[in-house]
Amino acid sequence: MLKRLFNKKGKYFVGNIKNNSLLARAKDAEIRVTSLSRTESELGGAEFKVYEYIELNEPQSFERKIEAIQDVEGSKWNIVSALGE
């Protein structure tokens, strides 16, 4: 789940990530957010890490500010990596 919150200086992404592993908790998830135009062309993006433990089947919330990009109409995101423990 990801929400976008806008202001004049940038864009805030607020969301939850969940660990569906059967054996290990995760930590330090790297997330990539891609900004999209009205025609869904990629305008740019950002990557950041959530430096938290992500326990089994428990959502971990996060909030990050990303620099505003002109003409953004939407976004997509994915988890690039996370460490198992």
PyMOL CGO cylinders between C-alpha atoms (Angstrom):
from pymol import cmd
from pymol.cgo import CYLINDER

trace = [
    CYLINDER, 0.00, 0.00, 0.00, 1.35, 3.41, -0.94, 0.3, 1, 1, 1, 1, 1, 1,
    CYLINDER, 1.35, 3.41, -0.94, -0.15, 6.88, -0.70, 0.3, 1, 1, 1, 1, 1, 1,
    CYLINDER, -0.15, 6.88, -0.70, 1.15, 10.05, -2.25, 0.3, 1, 1, 1, 1, 1, 1,
    CYLINDER, 1.15, 10.05, -2.25, 0.92, 13.32, -0.33, 0.3, 1, 1, 1, 1, 1, 1,
    CYLINDER, 0.92, 13.32, -0.33, 1.83, 16.50, -2.22, 0.3, 1, 1, 1, 1, 1, 1,
    CYLINDER, 1.83, 16.50, -2.22, 3.18, 19.86, -1.17, 0.3, 1, 1, 1, 1, 1, 1,
    CYLINDER, 3.18, 19.86, -1.17, 5.01, 22.67, -2.97, 0.3, 1, 1, 1, 1, 1, 1,
    CYLINDER, 5.01, 22.67, -2.97, 8.51, 21.42, -2.10, 0.3, 1, 1, 1, 1, 1, 1,
    CYLINDER, 8.51, 21.42, -2.10, 8.13, 17.76, -2.87, 0.3, 1, 1, 1, 1, 1, 1,
    CYLINDER, 8.13, 17.76, -2.87, 6.11, 14.62, -2.64, 0.3, 1, 1, 1, 1, 1, 1,
    CYLINDER, 6.11, 14.62, -2.64, 5.66, 12.49, 0.43, 0.3, 1, 1, 1, 1, 1, 1,
    CYLINDER, 5.66, 12.49, 0.43, 5.22, 8.75, 0.06, 0.3, 1, 1, 1, 1, 1, 1,
    CYLINDER, 5.22, 8.75, 0.06, 3.53, 6.99, 2.96, 0.3, 1, 1, 1, 1, 1, 1,
    CYLINDER, 3.53, 6.99, 2.96, 3.08, 3.25, 2.84, 0.3, 1, 1, 1, 1, 1, 1,
    CYLINDER, 3.08, 3.25, 2.84, 3.38, -0.18, 4.40, 0.3, 1, 1, 1, 1, 1, 1,
    CYLINDER, 3.38, -0.18, 4.40, 5.58, -3.09, 3.43, 0.3, 1, 1, 1, 1, 1, 1,
    CYLINDER, 5.58, -3.09, 3.43, 4.93, -6.61, 4.59, 0.3, 1, 1, 1, 1, 1, 1,
    CYLINDER, 4.93, -6.61, 4.59, 7.23, -9.61, 4.97, 0.3, 1, 1, 1, 1, 1, 1,
    CYLINDER, 7.23, -9.61, 4.97, 5.56, -12.75, 3.58, 0.3, 1, 1, 1, 1, 1, 1,
    CYLINDER, 5.56, -12.75, 3.58, 8.53, -15.00, 4.30, 0.3, 1, 1, 1, 1, 1, 1,
    CYLINDER, 8.53, -15.00, 4.30, 7.93, -18.22, 6.18, 0.3, 1, 1, 1, 1, 1, 1,
    CYLINDER, 7.93, -18.22, 6.18, 11.28, -18.33, 7.98, 0.3, 1, 1, 1, 1, 1, 1,
    CYLINDER, 11.28, -18.33, 7.98, 13.05, -15.03, 8.50, 0.3, 1, 1, 1, 1, 1, 1,
    CYLINDER, 13.05, -15.03, 8.50, 12.41, -11.42, 9.30, 0.3, 1, 1, 1, 1, 1, 1,
    CYLINDER, 12.41, -11.42, 9.30, 13.67, -8.86, 6.83, 0.3, 1, 1, 1, 1, 1, 1,
    CYLINDER, 13.67, -8.86, 6.83, 15.43, -5.55, 7.28, 0.3, 1, 1, 1, 1, 1, 1,
    CYLINDER, 15.43, -5.55, 7.28, 16.73, -2.56, 5.32, 0.3, 1, 1, 1, 1, 1, 1,
    CYLINDER, 16.73, -2.56, 5.32, 14.26, -2.77, 2.42, 0.3, 1, 1, 1, 1, 1, 1,
    CYLINDER, 14.26, -2.77, 2.42, 15.28, -0.76, -0.64, 0.3, 1, 1, 1, 1, 1, 1,
    CYLINDER, 15.28, -0.76, -0.64, 12.32, 0.80, -2.44, 0.3, 1, 1, 1, 1, 1, 1,
    CYLINDER, 12.32, 0.80, -2.44, 12.25, 2.32, -5.92, 0.3, 1, 1, 1, 1, 1, 1,
    CYLINDER, 12.25, 2.32, -5.92, 9.53, 4.88, -6.76, 0.3, 1, 1, 1, 1, 1, 1,
    CYLINDER, 9.53, 4.88, -6.76, 9.00, 5.87, -10.41, 0.3, 1, 1, 1, 1, 1, 1,
    CYLINDER, 9.00, 5.87, -10.41, 7.06, 9.03, -11.32, 0.3, 1, 1, 1, 1, 1, 1,
    CYLINDER, 7.06, 9.03, -11.32, 4.67, 8.73, -14.26, 0.3, 1, 1, 1, 1, 1, 1,
    CYLINDER, 4.67, 8.73, -14.26, 3.13, 11.24, -16.68, 0.3, 1, 1, 1, 1, 1, 1,
    CYLINDER, 3.13, 11.24, -16.68, -0.53, 11.28, -17.69, 0.3, 1, 1, 1, 1, 1, 1,
    CYLINDER, -0.53, 11.28, -17.69, 0.39, 8.88, -20.54, 0.3, 1, 1, 1, 1, 1, 1,
    CYLINDER, 0.39, 8.88, -20.54, 2.25, 6.65, -18.05, 0.3, 1, 1, 1, 1, 1, 1,
    CYLINDER, 2.25, 6.65, -18.05, 5.68, 7.55, -19.44, 0.3, 1, 1, 1, 1, 1, 1,
    CYLINDER, 5.68, 7.55, -19.44, 8.42, 7.35, -16.81, 0.3, 1, 1, 1, 1, 1, 1,
    CYLINDER, 8.42, 7.35, -16.81, 9.59, 10.83, -15.80, 0.3, 1, 1, 1, 1, 1, 1,
    CYLINDER, 9.59, 10.83, -15.80, 12.20, 9.86, -13.25, 0.3, 1, 1, 1, 1, 1, 1,
    CYLINDER, 12.20, 9.86, -13.25, 12.31, 8.37, -9.85, 0.3, 1, 1, 1, 1, 1, 1,
    CYLINDER, 12.31, 8.37, -9.85, 14.09, 7.82, -6.60, 0.3, 1, 1, 1, 1, 1, 1,
    CYLINDER, 14.09, 7.82, -6.60, 15.35, 4.99, -4.42, 0.3, 1, 1, 1, 1, 1, 1,
    CYLINDER, 15.35, 4.99, -4.42, 15.49, 4.90, -0.65, 0.3, 1, 1, 1, 1, 1, 1,
    CYLINDER, 15.49, 4.90, -0.65, 15.91, 2.39, 2.15, 0.3, 1, 1, 1, 1, 1, 1,
    CYLINDER, 15.91, 2.39, 2.15, 13.60, 1.70, 5.05, 0.3, 1, 1, 1, 1, 1, 1,
    CYLINDER, 13.60, 1.70, 5.05, 16.02, 0.94, 7.90, 0.3, 1, 1, 1, 1, 1, 1,
    CYLINDER, 16.02, 0.94, 7.90, 13.65, -1.09, 10.04, 0.3, 1, 1, 1, 1, 1, 1,
    CYLINDER, 13.65, -1.09, 10.04, 13.07, -4.73, 10.92, 0.3, 1, 1, 1, 1, 1, 1,
    CYLINDER, 13.07, -4.73, 10.92, 10.12, -6.19, 9.03, 0.3, 1, 1, 1, 1, 1, 1,
    CYLINDER, 10.12, -6.19, 9.03, 8.71, -9.01, 11.13, 0.3, 1, 1, 1, 1, 1, 1,
    CYLINDER, 8.71, -9.01, 11.13, 6.90, -12.01, 9.66, 0.3, 1, 1, 1, 1, 1, 1,
    CYLINDER, 6.90, -12.01, 9.66, 3.38, -11.10, 8.49, 0.3, 1, 1, 1, 1, 1, 1,
    CYLINDER, 3.38, -11.10, 8.49, 3.48, -7.69, 10.21, 0.3, 1, 1, 1, 1, 1, 1,
    CYLINDER, 3.48, -7.69, 10.21, 3.34, -4.52, 8.11, 0.3, 1, 1, 1, 1, 1, 1,
    CYLINDER, 3.34, -4.52, 8.11, 6.06, -1.93, 8.61, 0.3, 1, 1, 1, 1, 1, 1,
    CYLINDER, 6.06, -1.93, 8.61, 5.04, 1.63, 7.83, 0.3, 1, 1, 1, 1, 1, 1,
    CYLINDER, 5.04, 1.63, 7.83, 7.31, 4.21, 6.21, 0.3, 1, 1, 1, 1, 1, 1,
    CYLINDER, 7.31, 4.21, 6.21, 7.22, 7.83, 5.07, 0.3, 1, 1, 1, 1, 1, 1,
    CYLINDER, 7.22, 7.83, 5.07, 9.74, 9.50, 2.80, 0.3, 1, 1, 1, 1, 1, 1,
    CYLINDER, 9.74, 9.50, 2.80, 9.96, 12.85, 1.03, 0.3, 1, 1, 1, 1, 1, 1,
    CYLINDER, 9.96, 12.85, 1.03, 11.01, 12.79, -2.61, 0.3, 1, 1, 1, 1, 1, 1,
    CYLINDER, 11.01, 12.79, -2.61, 11.85, 15.84, -4.70, 0.3, 1, 1, 1, 1, 1, 1,
    CYLINDER, 11.85, 15.84, -4.70, 8.97, 17.04, -6.86, 0.3, 1, 1, 1, 1, 1, 1,
    CYLINDER, 8.97, 17.04, -6.86, 9.09, 16.34, -10.60, 0.3, 1, 1, 1, 1, 1, 1,
    CYLINDER, 9.09, 16.34, -10.60, 7.07, 18.52, -12.98, 0.3, 1, 1, 1, 1, 1, 1,
    CYLINDER, 7.07, 18.52, -12.98, 4.01, 17.01, -14.74, 0.3, 1, 1, 1, 1, 1, 1,
    CYLINDER, 4.01, 17.01, -14.74, 3.68, 13.98, -12.45, 0.3, 1, 1, 1, 1, 1, 1,
    CYLINDER, 3.68, 13.98, -12.45, 0.24, 12.35, -12.65, 0.3, 1, 1, 1, 1, 1, 1,
    CYLINDER, 0.24, 12.35, -12.65, 0.97, 9.06, -10.92, 0.3, 1, 1, 1, 1, 1, 1,
    CYLINDER, 0.97, 9.06, -10.92, 3.63, 6.69, -9.67, 0.3, 1, 1, 1, 1, 1, 1,
    CYLINDER, 3.63, 6.69, -9.67, 4.58, 3.05, -9.32, 0.3, 1, 1, 1, 1, 1, 1,
    CYLINDER, 4.58, 3.05, -9.32, 6.86, 1.44, -6.79, 0.3, 1, 1, 1, 1, 1, 1,
    CYLINDER, 6.86, 1.44, -6.79, 8.57, -1.83, -6.01, 0.3, 1, 1, 1, 1, 1, 1,
    CYLINDER, 8.57, -1.83, -6.01, 10.89, -3.34, -3.44, 0.3, 1, 1, 1, 1, 1, 1,
    CYLINDER, 10.89, -3.34, -3.44, 14.31, -3.73, -5.04, 0.3, 1, 1, 1, 1, 1, 1,
    CYLINDER, 14.31, -3.73, -5.04, 15.91, -5.70, -2.20, 0.3, 1, 1, 1, 1, 1, 1,
    CYLINDER, 15.91, -5.70, -2.20, 15.76, -6.53, 1.49, 0.3, 1, 1, 1, 1, 1, 1,
    CYLINDER, 15.76, -6.53, 1.49, 18.08, -8.45, 3.78, 0.3, 1, 1, 1, 1, 1, 1,
    CYLINDER, 18.08, -8.45, 3.78, 16.95, -11.61, 5.51, 0.3, 1, 1, 1, 1, 1, 1,
    CYLINDER, 16.95, -11.61, 5.51, 17.87, -12.30, 9.11, 0.3, 1, 1, 1, 1, 1, 1,
]
cmd.load_cgo(trace, "trace")
